[in-house]
């Protein structure tokens, strides 16, 4: 994993942990539904941001290598990307 991306991903997971704990407290305390939903949406956005980092790392490392290898490796890289974006046809 690329060191900068690894550090940023770990930082985002720490933030996510706090957000999820906060969400659980909100549910336990029976906070206002719209506040709970807002927190849940914030977590979803944070997860999407983490996904972008992980995809970037995968593209810059594994996919680049797989494309350079060509053949079956290239096809596997394409299949993985399609799966990552829920675009696979099988």
Rosetta blueprint (number, residue, H / E / L):
1 X L
2 X L
3 X H
4 X H
5 X H
6 X H
7 X H
8 X H
9 X H
10 X H
11 X H
12 X H
13 X H
14 X H
15 X H
16 X H
17 X H
18 X H
19 X H
20 X H
21 X H
22 X H
23 X H
24 X H
25 X H
26 X H
27 X H
28 X H
29 X L
30 X L
31 X L
32 X L
33 X H
34 X H
35 X H
36 X H
37 X H
38 X H
39 X H
40 X H
41 X H
42 X H
43 X H
44 X H
45 X H
46 X H
47 X H
48 X H
49 X H
50 X H
51 X H
52 X H
53 X H
54 X H
55 X H
56 X H
57 X H
58 X H
59 X H
60 X H
61 X H
62 X H
63 X H
64 X H
65 X H
66 X H
67 X H
68 X H
69 X H
70 X L
71 X H
72 X H
73 X H
74 X H
75 X H
76 X H
77 X H
78 X H
79 X H
80 X H
81 X H
82 X H
83 X H
84 X H
85 X L
86 X L
87 X L
88 X L
89 X L
90 X L
